[in-house]
Amino acid sequence: PKHARGVQKLFQTIYDNGDIEKKPYVGWYCESCEAFYTEKDLANGLCPNHQSKPKWLKEENYFFKLSKYRDRLLQHIQTHPEFILPAARRNEILRVIEGGLQDISVSRSTVTWGIPVPFDRTHVVYVWFDALINYLTGAGFDSRPAAFKKWWPADLHIIGKDITRFHCIIWPAMLMAAGFPIPKTVFGHGFVYLKGEKMSKTLGNVI
């Protein structure tokens, strides 16, 4: 319940600041990644991580104005190279940002599970937008002010290299939009492989 309230408060804050708007969405969606992909991101029409055919989704959603934060993100990464480690991950993210950012869908109207959008109960908050906010609510945002002041911003996020875009582009932009400081460092580690294939719960090749 504390997390749900925190998610709604942050969503409302970003909306009130003018960085969330409602518009139609059309695109490819991988249910295993719980992420959207453009045509150029797909490998022979398949999700690059799961080798599965994504769904073609068409619905009206709320969008976060990620494109607005392109220059600010570039400036932060160039001024603070320690923000993304190792350097190979930093260079990947810089190329993505330099290539231009698109606004991202942050709600769903076709599913019932999830945290309701505070000002529109016909929508729930998109799972990745919700999940990233765990860092704030876990540190005490909206429930334990003293703890939150002590523990945020984080010194270090340690994540898998396949979710660096969420953590190094979307997450800092969300925090900027809400007026929060961003983590000092995000470290994107490599995968554990089994017979040349990434080990994952989704693929079922876990030891």
C-alpha positions as CSV (number, residue, x, y, z in Angstrom):
1,P,0.0,0.0,0.0
2,K,2.8,2.5,0.8
3,H,4.4,1.8,-2.7
4,A,1.0,2.2,-4.4
5,R,0.5,5.6,-2.7
6,G,4.0,6.7,-3.6
7,V,3.5,5.7,-7.3
8,Q,0.3,7.7,-7.5
9,K,1.9,10.7,-5.9
10,L,4.9,10.7,-8.2
11,F,2.7,10.1,-11.3
12,Q,0.4,13.0,-10.2
13,T,3.5,15.2,-9.6
14,I,4.9,14.6,-13.1
15,Y,1.4,15.1,-14.6
16,D,0.9,18.4,-12.7
17,N,4.4,19.5,-13.9
18,G,3.1,19.1,-17.5
19,D,5.2,16.1,-18.5
20,I,2.4,13.5,-18.9
21,E,-0.2,13.7,-21.6
22,K,-2.9,11.4,-23.1
23,K,-2.6,10.3,-26.7
24,P,-3.0,7.2,-29.0
25,Y,-0.3,4.5,-29.0
26,V,0.5,2.0,-31.8
27,G,3.5,-0.3,-31.6
28,W,5.1,-3.6,-30.8
29,Y,5.0,-4.9,-27.2
30,C,6.9,-7.9,-25.8
31,E,4.9,-9.4,-22.9
32,S,8.0,-11.1,-21.4
33,C,10.0,-7.9,-21.4
34,E,6.9,-5.9,-20.5
35,A,8.4,-3.3,-22.9
36,F,7.7,-1.6,-26.2
37,Y,10.0,-1.9,-29.2
38,T,10.4,0.0,-32.5
39,E,10.7,-1.9,-35.8
40,K,14.5,-1.2,-35.8
41,D,14.9,-2.7,-32.2
42,L,13.5,-6.1,-33.3
43,A,15.7,-8.9,-34.6
44,N,14.0,-10.4,-37.7
45,G,10.7,-9.3,-36.3
46,L,11.3,-10.9,-32.9
47,C,12.1,-9.6,-29.5
48,P,16.0,-9.4,-29.2
49,N,15.9,-10.8,-25.7
50,H,13.3,-13.6,-25.9
51,Q,13.2,-14.5,-29.6
52,S,9.4,-14.3,-29.5
53,K,7.0,-12.4,-31.7
54,P,5.8,-9.2,-29.9
55,K,2.1,-8.1,-30.0
56,W,0.9,-5.2,-32.1
57,L,-0.8,-2.9,-29.6
58,K,-3.1,-0.1,-30.3
59,E,-4.7,1.9,-27.5
60,E,-4.9,5.4,-26.0
61,N,-2.5,5.8,-23.1
62,Y,-0.8,8.5,-21.0
63,F,2.7,9.3,-22.2
64,F,5.7,10.7,-20.4
65,K,7.5,13.4,-22.3
66,L,10.8,11.7,-22.4
67,S,11.9,13.6,-25.6
68,K,11.9,16.8,-23.6
69,Y,14.9,15.5,-21.5
70,R,17.3,14.6,-24.3
71,D,19.6,17.5,-23.9
72,R,19.5,17.5,-20.1
73,L,20.4,13.8,-19.9
74,L,23.3,14.2,-22.4
75,Q,24.6,17.1,-20.4
76,H,24.4,15.2,-17.1
77,I,26.2,12.1,-18.5
78,Q,28.9,14.1,-20.2
79,T,29.5,16.2,-17.0
80,H,29.3,13.1,-14.7
81,P,30.8,10.2,-16.6
82,E,30.6,8.1,-13.4
83,F,26.8,8.1,-13.7
84,I,27.0,5.1,-16.1
85,L,29.6,2.3,-15.7
86,P,31.4,0.6,-17.3
87,A,32.3,2.9,-20.1
88,A,30.9,0.5,-22.7
89,R,27.4,0.9,-21.2
90,R,27.8,4.7,-21.1
91,N,28.7,4.8,-24.8
92,E,25.7,2.7,-25.7
93,I,23.4,5.0,-23.8
94,L,24.9,8.1,-25.3
95,R,24.4,6.8,-28.8
96,V,20.7,6.1,-28.0
97,I,20.1,9.5,-26.6
98,E,22.0,11.3,-29.4
99,G,19.8,9.4,-31.9
100,G,16.8,11.1,-30.4
101,L,14.3,10.1,-27.7
102,Q,10.6,9.4,-28.1
103,D,7.8,10.0,-25.6
104,I,6.9,6.7,-23.8
105,S,3.6,5.2,-22.8
106,V,3.2,5.0,-19.0
107,S,-0.3,3.6,-18.6
108,R,-2.5,0.8,-19.8
109,S,-6.3,0.7,-20.3
110,T,-6.5,-2.9,-21.5
111,V,-5.4,-4.6,-18.2
112,T,-7.1,-4.5,-14.8
113,W,-4.1,-5.4,-12.6
114,G,-1.8,-2.6,-11.6
115,I,-1.9,0.7,-9.7
116,P,-4.7,3.0,-10.9
117,V,-3.7,6.3,-12.4
118,P,-4.7,8.7,-9.7
119,F,-6.8,11.0,-11.9
120,D,-8.1,8.4,-14.3
121,R,-9.3,5.1,-12.9
122,T,-9.8,3.6,-16.3
123,H,-6.0,3.4,-16.6
124,V,-3.3,1.6,-14.6
125,V,0.3,2.7,-14.3
126,Y,2.6,0.8,-16.7
127,V,4.6,-1.8,-14.9
128,W,8.1,-0.5,-15.6
129,F,7.1,3.1,-14.6
130,D,5.7,1.6,-11.4
131,A,8.7,-0.7,-10.8
132,L,11.3,2.0,-11.1
133,I,9.5,4.0,-8.4
134,N,10.2,1.1,-6.0
135,Y,13.7,2.7,-5.5
136,L,12.0,5.8,-4.0
137,T,9.2,4.1,-2.0
138,G,11.7,1.5,-0.6
139,A,13.8,4.4,0.6
140,G,10.8,6.0,2.4
141,F,9.3,8.4,-0.2
142,D,5.8,9.5,1.0
143,S,5.9,7.3,4.1
144,R,9.2,7.9,6.1
145,P,10.5,11.4,5.4
146,A,13.5,11.1,7.7
147,A,14.6,7.8,6.1
148,F,14.1,9.1,2.6
149,K,16.2,12.2,3.4
150,K,19.0,9.8,4.6
151,W,18.9,7.2,1.8
152,W,18.1,9.2,-1.3
153,P,19.7,9.7,-3.8
154,A,21.2,6.2,-4.1
155,D,24.9,5.9,-4.4
156,L,24.7,2.9,-6.8
157,H,22.2,0.9,-8.8
158,I,23.5,-2.5,-10.0
159,I,21.5,-3.8,-12.9
160,G,21.6,-6.2,-15.9
161,K,22.9,-4.6,-19.1
162,D,19.5,-5.3,-20.9
163,I,17.7,-2.8,-18.7
164,T,20.1,0.1,-18.9
165,R,17.7,2.1,-21.1
166,F,15.1,2.0,-18.3
167,H,17.7,2.9,-15.6
168,C,19.9,5.4,-17.5
169,I,17.4,7.2,-19.7
170,I,13.8,6.8,-18.4
171,W,14.5,6.7,-14.7
172,P,16.7,9.8,-14.4
173,A,14.3,11.7,-16.7
174,M,11.4,10.7,-14.4
175,L,13.3,12.0,-11.4
176,M,14.2,15.2,-13.2
177,A,10.5,15.7,-14.1
178,A,9.5,15.2,-10.5
179,G,12.2,17.4,-9.1
180,F,14.3,14.6,-7.4
181,P,18.0,14.1,-7.4
182,I,19.2,11.2,-9.5
183,P,21.4,8.2,-8.4
184,K,25.1,8.9,-8.5
185,T,26.0,5.7,-10.5
186,V,24.3,3.0,-12.4
187,F,26.4,-0.1,-13.1
188,G,25.2,-2.4,-15.9
189,H,26.7,-5.9,-15.6
190,G,26.8,-8.6,-18.2
191,F,24.7,-11.8,-18.4
192,V,25.3,-15.3,-17.2
193,Y,25.3,-17.6,-20.2
194,L,24.4,-21.3,-20.6
195,K,25.6,-22.9,-23.9
196,G,25.9,-19.5,-25.5
197,E,22.4,-18.3,-24.5
198,K,21.5,-15.8,-21.9
199,M,20.3,-17.5,-18.7
200,S,16.8,-16.2,-17.8
201,K,13.7,-17.3,-16.0
202,T,11.6,-16.4,-19.0
203,L,13.6,-18.7,-21.3
204,G,13.5,-21.4,-18.7
205,N,17.2,-22.3,-19.0
206,V,18.0,-21.6,-15.3
207,I,20.3,-23.8,-13.2
